[in-house]
Structure formats: C-alpha cells, structure tokens
Amino acid sequence: MDLGIKGKRALVCASSKGLGRGCAEALAEAGVDLVLNARGAEALEATAANIAKTYGVSVTAIAGDITDEAARAEVIEAAGTIDILVTNAGGPPPGLWSDWSRDDFIKALDANMLTPIALMKHYMPQMIARGWGRVVNITSQSVKAPIPQLGLSNAARAGLTGYVAGTARQVAAQGVIVNNLLPGIHATDRAVALDEGVAAREGINLEEARTRRFATIPVGRYGTAQEFGATCAFLCSQHVGFMVGQNVLLDGGQNPITM
Ligand code: NAP
C-alpha cells in the first residue's frame, strides 16, 4: 500500500532505539524525511546515519531531553516545519502506590503528559495553516488496562489521553489527525528492564521472567519495533482521514477488552 506521505517531514521524539526508532524506520521506508531526537548523541547519530543510508531520506539528529523545556525548545528550533509529529519519551519507573512523592508525579506528568501536549500545541497551528498534519502519541496499554505497579505511568498517560480525546476532535476539520498508539509488551530495552524488575522481585532468572510473560500474551511472544512502526506509519498516512482520537492497542491480544 502506498501511504501517500513521500516527501513529508516528521519529528519522531525519543527515537534512537526501541519503539521510536521503529516508527522512524517505517516512516523513512514510506519516503518521509526525518528529524530524530534522543538524549544520548552517540546512539542517535548512529541511528540517523543508518536510516539515511538505508532509506535514502534526509535525517536530522537533534540530541536533547525532550521532557526538558529548554532542550525541547532547541529541538523545536532546529526541526523547523514538520507535517508529522510522533511524541515519545521514556516511561516512569515502577513501584508501589505509596512510593511516590509530589516531585515524582510532576516528573512523570512532565514526561508523559505535558511534553506531548506542549509539542502538539507548538506544531498543530502550522499543520492547521497548511491544512494537513498527523500526530501519533506513543502511550501504553496501561491506558486501557492500568498496570498496578506502573501508577506514575497510569496517571500521566490517562491525563494525556483525556486531552487528546477532546483536542483530536477540535482539529480534525482542519486536516490534522491525532491518534494514540498503545504498546503492549514489545521487545525493547524497556521490556528487558521490566523483566529484570520482575526477576529481582520474584527471585527468578531473566529467561524465566520472560517465559512467564510470553504465556500471558495470546500470540506467545513480545511485539517487535518493526510491527509497531508499521502501524505508526499507517496512522501518519493519507488513509487515516476518518480515524480521529483513537487509542490503538498493539498488545498481541493480552488485554481481553472490547473497547
Ligand atoms: P526504549 O527501548 O528504552 O527506548 C527509548 C528511546 O527513547 C531511546 O532512544 C532513548 O534514548 C529515548 N529517550 C528516552 N527518554 C528520552 C527523553 N527524555 N528525551 C529524549 N529521548 C528519550 O523504550 P521503548 O520500549 O521504545 O518505550 C517507548 C515508550 O513506550 C516508553 O514511554 C515506554 O514506557 C512505552 N511503553 C513501552 C512498552 C514496551 O513493552 N516496550 C510497553 C508499554 C509502554 P536516550 O536514552 O539516549 O534518550
């Protein structure tokens, strides 16, 4: 299928590795020029060079913490005009409901709610002015089925989801389509970190922790960044003009829910 976005320009946040990189690669394959971002410059530059060489698109790498206001301003300044925005950042740490201070909540809200909102508020006016734009926010399956030990993530992502639900419907008539993409468990560094947490808590090895989690997923494995990226690219395509404010769950069937 031709996604119809060749020659568009996308900012993909937090994209040197994992799901963000999967989205960047799928957009590049569709002919989209990229602005990539992550905190670590070395991995980011390597990813940018690899994608540019593989897909023949223009790739600009801008290192910086996207959740930090000053660094975000630098990314925005260097990125210039874009047609497609993919928001993403690292997830908050797990814990018990009683673990977190006000500062921990503020940090999680900054990273996983207020940063994507700030980026949408910056970029959507220029998309509206041109009559075309696509926004995909990478959130989590925890939006549909909150995960007890991820209270910070549950809270912050619920806030973003509520904001998007209204906003997507306010900008759709002007050609800007906003949706959220909800990862279930995917084989990235984040999944390894969560498995290591389970292994440490339960006194088992990493392989056993992974095998137990595979058993909770009907497809019997973790998702891949490639599969995730392909869905993201579709959500950024010409074909999603009638799909507004949705929370698209990619979880291998793990959550038995109908909505
Ligand atoms: P990952 O493999 O750890 O990759 C994270 C990427 O984001 C890296 O490129 C990292 O590079 C960059 N990054 C992290 N924090 C950043 C920041 N503040 N500013 C700029 N770049 C940043 O993580 P992932 O698995 O792709 O997860 C992406 C998001 O999906 C997270 O919010 C995660 O909680 C959520 N999620 C993941 C899963 C899963 O199973 N993988 C499931 C549900 C939800 P630097 O470290 O160099 O900045």
Residues whose N, C-alpha, C, O or C-beta is under 5 A from the ligand:
A	BS01	NAP	A14 S15 S16 K17 G18 L19 G20 N37 A38 R39 G40 G64 D65 I66 T67 A89 G90 G91 T139 S140 Q141 P183 G184 I185 H186 T188 D189 R190 A191
